[in-house]
Amino acid sequence: MMATPTHAVYEVNLCGGKGAEPLNVRGFSRCEDANALARQFAGALKIPVKDFVDTEPDTDDVDG
């Protein structure tokens, strides 16, 4: 029997260009908290906020 997850983790990562390894900053149990931290980073670093949830990985990132 497969275990059912008890909660979701919403991660905040700093990502570079294609091929760069993302840097995991922190995980949150609430999406709103993760979004708030991402917006703070975006404002301080003058970078865009992008939500990659439900997106496919780059083809060269897929193990095959």
C-alpha positions, 0 to 999 in steps of 0.5 A: 500500500502506497503512503498518502502524503500528509501535506504539500511543500512549496519550495522557493528556489533561485534559478539561473539560465538553462542548464544551471542548477537551482538553489533551494532557499526554503520550503513552506507548508503554505503556498501563500508564505512561499509566494511572499518570500519569492516576491521579497527576493524578486523585489530585492534582487530585481528579478522576475517571479516565475511559478514553475509548478505543473511545468515540464522539465527541460528535455536535457534534465530528464533522465532516460 
